[in-house]
C-alpha cells in the first residue's frame, strides 16, 4: 500500500501556574492520521483491494495528549495518553525523570494498555508494565 502518515498538534508551555511548585508546565495535544493513497490489488477470486494495516500500523487515527510538570532542571513528572479512535484502545503512561548527576539519569514509570485483543494497544492488554531506565553518559 501507499500511504501518508501525518500529525498536527499544539504545544503550550506555562511558567506562571503553580510557579511555587514547578518551573514550567507543558501541555501537548496532537492528532495522528493516515491516508491510504493506493490500496493493494489482488487477483483471482479475492477482493480487488484491501487494507492490510494489521497490528503493525497502530497510529492511524489517534489522539495523543501529555502534560509535563518540570519541577526543576533535574526533575520532572509526565503523564501521556494515546487513544485510538478506530479501535477504541489506549495507552496511559505515567513517568518521572531525574538527572541524578551530570552523567547519570533515571526514568521510571508505569504504562497501562487497554483494548480488545485484535487492536494495536489491546494486543498487550493485561500486560501493563512498570519500567526503569538508568542511563550513563560519558
C-alpha positions as CSV (number, residue, x, y, z in Angstrom):
1,X,0.0,0.0,0.0
2,X,1.0,3.6,-0.5
3,X,0.0,5.7,2.5
4,X,0.8,9.0,4.1
5,X,1.0,9.5,7.9
6,X,0.6,12.9,9.3
7,X,0.5,14.6,12.6
8,X,-0.9,18.0,13.7
9,X,-0.8,19.4,17.2
10,X,-0.3,22.2,19.6
11,X,2.2,22.7,22.4
12,X,1.8,25.2,25.2
13,X,4.2,25.9,28.0
14,X,3.2,27.9,31.1
15,X,5.8,29.3,33.5
16,X,3.3,31.0,35.9
17,X,0.7,28.4,37.0
18,X,1.8,26.8,40.3
19,X,5.1,28.5,40.0
20,X,5.9,27.8,43.6
21,X,5.9,24.0,42.8
22,X,7.0,23.8,39.2
23,X,9.4,25.7,36.9
24,X,7.1,25.0,34.0
25,X,4.1,23.0,32.9
26,X,3.9,21.9,29.3
27,X,0.7,20.8,27.5
28,X,0.8,18.9,24.2
29,X,-2.2,17.8,22.2
30,X,-1.8,16.1,18.8
31,X,-3.8,14.2,16.2
32,X,-2.1,11.4,14.2
33,X,-3.8,10.3,11.0
34,X,-3.2,8.2,7.9
35,X,-4.4,8.4,4.3
36,X,-4.2,5.4,2.1
37,X,-3.3,6.6,-1.4
38,X,-3.1,3.3,-3.2
39,X,-4.5,0.1,-2.0
40,X,-3.1,-3.3,-2.8
41,X,-4.7,-5.2,-5.7
42,X,-5.3,-8.9,-5.6
43,X,-6.1,-11.3,-8.4
44,X,-8.4,-14.3,-8.7
45,X,-11.5,-14.7,-6.6
46,X,-10.2,-12.4,-3.9
47,X,-11.3,-8.8,-3.3
48,X,-9.8,-6.3,-5.8
49,X,-8.5,-4.2,-2.9
50,X,-8.0,-4.4,0.8
51,X,-6.3,-2.5,3.6
52,X,-3.6,-4.6,5.3
53,X,-2.8,-2.5,8.3
54,X,-2.8,-5.4,10.8
55,X,-1.3,-4.5,14.1
56,X,1.9,-3.0,12.7
57,X,0.5,0.4,11.9
58,X,-1.2,1.5,15.1
59,X,-1.1,5.3,14.8
60,X,-3.6,5.8,12.0
61,X,-6.5,7.7,13.7
62,X,-5.3,8.7,17.2
63,X,-5.3,11.5,19.7
64,X,-2.1,12.0,21.8
65,X,-2.1,14.2,24.8
66,X,0.5,14.8,27.5
67,X,1.2,17.1,30.5
68,X,4.7,17.5,31.8
69,X,5.5,19.2,35.2
70,X,9.1,20.3,35.3
71,X,10.0,20.6,39.0
72,X,13.4,22.0,38.3
73,X,16.3,21.5,35.8
74,X,16.9,17.9,37.1
75,X,13.4,16.5,37.9
76,X,10.1,16.2,36.0
77,X,6.8,14.3,36.1
78,X,4.9,13.5,33.0
79,X,1.6,11.8,32.0
80,X,0.8,10.8,28.5
81,X,-2.3,9.4,26.9
82,X,-2.9,7.9,23.4
83,X,-6.4,7.0,22.3
84,X,-7.1,5.1,19.0
85,X,-10.5,6.3,17.7
86,X,-10.8,3.4,15.2
87,X,-10.4,0.5,17.7
88,X,-11.1,2.4,20.9
89,X,-7.8,1.1,22.5
90,X,-5.4,3.2,24.5
91,X,-2.1,3.7,26.3
92,X,-1.7,5.6,29.6
93,X,1.9,6.4,30.6
94,X,2.9,7.9,34.0
95,X,6.6,8.7,34.4
96,X,9.2,10.6,36.3
97,X,12.6,11.6,35.2
98,X,15.6,12.6,37.3
99,X,19.1,13.7,36.3
100,X,20.9,12.3,39.3
101,X,24.4,13.6,38.4
102,X,25.9,15.2,35.3
103,X,26.4,11.7,33.9
104,X,23.6,9.6,35.5
105,X,19.9,9.8,34.6
106,X,16.9,7.9,35.7
107,X,13.5,7.4,34.2
108,X,10.8,5.3,35.9
109,X,7.1,4.9,35.2
110,X,4.0,2.8,34.7
111,X,2.2,2.0,31.4
112,X,-1.4,0.7,31.2
113,X,-2.6,-0.7,27.9
114,X,-6.3,-1.2,27.2
115,X,-8.4,-2.6,24.3
116,X,-9.6,-5.8,22.7
117,X,-7.0,-8.4,21.5
118,X,-7.2,-7.6,17.8
119,X,-6.3,-3.9,18.4
120,X,-2.9,-2.2,18.4
121,X,-2.7,-1.5,22.1
122,X,-5.2,-4.2,23.1
123,X,-2.9,-6.9,22.0
124,X,-0.9,-6.1,25.2
125,X,-4.0,-5.8,27.4
126,X,-3.2,-7.5,30.8
127,X,0.5,-6.8,30.2
128,X,0.7,-3.4,31.9
129,X,4.3,-2.7,33.0
130,X,6.5,-0.8,35.4
131,X,9.8,0.3,33.9
132,X,13.1,1.8,35.0
133,X,15.7,3.2,32.6
134,X,19.1,4.1,34.0
135,X,21.4,6.0,31.6
136,X,25.1,6.7,31.9
137,X,26.5,9.5,29.7
138,X,30.2,9.6,29.1
